[in-house]
Each structure stands twice: as C-alpha cells, then as structure tokens.
Amino acid sequence: MFARAEREPLSDAALMEPELRKAVARRRFELHYQPMVNVPGGTTVALEALVRWKDPIRGLIFPDDFIPVAEQTGLIVPIGLLILDSACREARRWHDLGFDIPVSINVSARQLDSKMFLQSVYRALSLSGLPPTSLWLEITETGIMTDVEAIVDMIVALRARGVKIVIDDFGTGYSSLGRLKSFPVDVLKIDRCFIKDLPGREVDRAVVTAILAVAKSCEMTVVGEGVEHVHQLDILRTLGCEIMQGFHFARPLPVGAMDFLNLSA
C-alpha cells in the first residue's frame, strides 16, 4: 500500500476497539481503488476496493493497522457492509458516466459466517442499481476452508445472480491445485509472494506456471498480484498471465483522484 504518513499509532488493540467502534458508527471510512489491467490491451478489467480509516487526528489509517482488530472483535462485519454499500454506489455512478467497470470487494471469513451475508449483497445491489455482473467478491483460501460446504453453496447462489467470485492470495492457504476444480469460482489471484522474486527464483516460476495451467483447465481468469517492476510483467506475460495488478500500473487512489480517461472495459 502507500507509504504510511507519520502518525501516532494505535498499537494496543484494547485502545483501538472503542475508537474503531466510533469510526463504524460515524462511517469514517473511504475506499481507494486499484485497477486490474489487461496487459496486452492496457484496459482496466476491474477495480479493487481497498478500505482506509479516516481518523480525525491520525489521518488515513491503513488496513494492516486495523483490520486484525476488526476481525478479532467482529467489527469487520459492519465495516464490510459499509464497504459493500459504498463500492456498489460508486460503481453505479461510474456506469452512469459510461464506464462499465466491475468493482471487486474483499470479503472476510467472519463476513461469510454471517447468516445475513447473502441478503446484504442482494440489498446493496438492489439499492445501488448496480448490475450483479459488475460485482466481484474476493474470498481468501482460508476463508473458503472455514466451512467448505456452506460457502460453496453461498458461492453457487451468488454466481447464479451473476456475481463473480474471486479466490484471493491463492497459494498461501490450505487448498491444493487439485482442489480448485471443486470451487465454483471465476477468477484466481496469484499471491504476490510468488511474484515478488520473479524471474530470479525458479521455484516461484514453477508455482506460477502450475497455477496458470490448472486455472486454465478450470476455465478461470488469472490475475497476478503485486506487480511492481517491468521484469515481473514480462515474465508473467511469457508464462501466460495477461491480467495484472500492482504499483507498476497504479497505486490505490480515492475516487476523486482517479483518471477515468484511462479506464475502459
């Protein structure tokens, strides 16, 4: 993410929790968006929504600093609802401006455990008027493995509505390449840990090659995460990965700072 501005940290979870509760009640969050780019054509395939906590004293607080506490306390559920509602509304405005670009939202395991999750997605789509095909939901491997049968049923219901399902950070969880075929998902994101040392580490190259081959056989789209340098871009293209995301293309930006002139579907 962005280099952090100097600020007084909220290092103690016990101190952070009441402040985070206030932030939820007062909706003190904003979304920044980072594009996933189709490299051959240079077009934006989707925009990932990344949350920031707008603290009146400390300024922007980044996810790594508060999401773990939100997960521990269950506050990730109401924060996730705020993100879902905001992202769907903003994506609908882009559509009204003529930019048919899907928005991709991260979903935590705690949110998936909520009995109201499906209804919250349907509600956000209905209130915003965003077509379901323009919503992508990113679920980590570990999130899927918490209750495979129930989550697969949920995924099937969402996909039946037209929502796309993404496995985020693939390769860092508990599932294997062989289990991919049992997950009815649309997009696979290769974790940045396998990309950051390309093309130097042969083992990373082998892992990426295997993921691409299996994903292709399962008819899944693949996104390479954390692309920061042109040599990473070049090796991914050589291996057959054409959709990428990372600082090489753009840093996450708030809506007001995004250059829609360079975005097209």
Summary of the structure (lengths in Angstrom):
residues: 265
radius of gyration: 18.2
end to end distance: 24.6
largest distance: 50.5
contacts: 820
relative contact order: 0.13
helix: 47%
strand: 21%
